[in-house]
Amino acid sequence: MPTECPQGRSATGPLRSLLQFSALLLLGGLLVALGVILGDYASWYFAWIVGTAMIVLVSAAALAWLDAQEAARGRLGAKPPRNRARP
C-alpha cells in the first residue's frame, strides 16, 4: 500500500515516473546505438541525443527554480509582483 505524502499525493508516483523515464531513455539509447552501428549518420544521432538531454535538463532546472521561488514567496507572505506596464 503506497504511503501518503504531506500534499496528499502517492509516494510511488515520482518513483514510477522516474523508472519509466529511465527505461525509455535506455531504450532510446539502444536504438540510437543500433542506428549508429548500422548507418553512417552518427554525428546527427549524437547531436540529437545531446540536444534533447539539454532541453530536458534546462526545463527541469527552470521548473525547480520556479517552484523554489513560489515556496519562498509563500513563506514570506509576499504577493506576486504587479505588471508595471499597466498605468
C-alpha positions as CSV (number, residue, x, y, z in Angstrom):
1,M,0.0,0.0,0.0
2,P,1.6,3.3,-1.0
3,T,2.2,5.8,1.7
4,E,0.8,9.3,1.5
5,C,2.9,12.4,1.1
6,P,2.0,15.6,3.0
7,Q,0.5,17.0,-0.1
8,G,-1.8,14.0,-0.4
9,R,0.0,12.5,-3.4
10,S,1.1,8.9,-3.6
11,A,4.8,8.5,-2.7
12,T,5.2,5.9,-5.5
13,G,4.2,8.4,-8.3
14,P,7.5,10.2,-8.7
15,L,9.5,6.9,-8.4
16,R,7.3,5.2,-11.0
17,S,7.7,8.2,-13.4
18,L,11.5,8.1,-12.9
19,L,11.6,4.4,-13.6
20,Q,9.5,4.8,-16.8
21,F,11.7,7.7,-17.9
22,S,14.9,5.7,-17.3
23,A,13.5,2.7,-19.2
24,L,12.5,4.8,-22.2
25,L,15.9,6.6,-22.1
26,L,17.7,3.3,-22.1
27,L,15.5,2.1,-25.0
28,G,16.2,5.3,-26.9
29,G,19.9,5.0,-26.3
30,L,19.9,1.4,-27.6
31,L,18.0,2.3,-30.7
32,V,20.4,5.2,-31.4
33,A,23.4,2.9,-30.8
34,L,21.9,0.4,-33.3
35,G,21.3,3.2,-35.8
36,V,24.9,4.4,-35.4
37,I,26.2,0.9,-35.9
38,L,24.1,0.2,-39.0
39,G,24.3,3.7,-40.5
40,D,26.8,6.4,-41.1
41,Y,24.8,9.3,-39.5
42,A,26.5,9.1,-36.1
43,S,27.0,12.8,-35.8
44,W,23.3,13.6,-36.3
45,Y,22.2,11.0,-33.7
46,F,24.8,12.2,-31.2
47,A,23.7,15.9,-31.6
48,W,20.0,14.9,-31.3
49,I,20.6,13.0,-28.1
50,V,22.7,15.7,-26.5
51,G,20.3,18.4,-27.6
52,T,17.3,16.6,-26.2
53,A,19.0,15.8,-22.9
54,M,20.0,19.5,-22.6
55,I,16.4,20.7,-23.3
56,V,15.1,18.3,-20.6
57,L,17.7,19.3,-18.1
58,V,17.2,23.0,-18.6
59,S,13.5,22.7,-18.4
60,A,13.7,20.6,-15.2
61,A,16.1,23.2,-13.6
62,A,13.8,26.1,-14.6
63,L,10.8,24.3,-13.1
64,A,12.7,23.6,-9.8
65,W,13.8,27.2,-9.7
66,L,10.2,28.5,-10.2
67,D,9.0,26.1,-7.5
68,A,11.6,27.3,-5.1
69,Q,10.6,30.9,-5.8
70,E,7.0,30.2,-5.2
71,A,7.7,28.4,-2.0
72,A,9.9,31.3,-0.7
73,R,7.2,33.8,-1.7
74,G,4.6,31.7,0.1
75,R,6.7,31.5,3.3
76,L,7.2,35.3,3.3
77,G,3.6,36.0,2.6
78,A,4.6,38.2,-0.4
79,K,2.3,38.8,-3.3
80,P,3.5,38.3,-6.9
81,P,4.9,41.4,-8.5
82,R,2.4,43.5,-10.4
83,N,2.7,44.2,-14.1
84,R,4.3,47.7,-14.3
85,A,3.3,48.2,-17.9
86,R,-0.3,49.0,-16.9
87,P,-0.9,52.6,-15.7
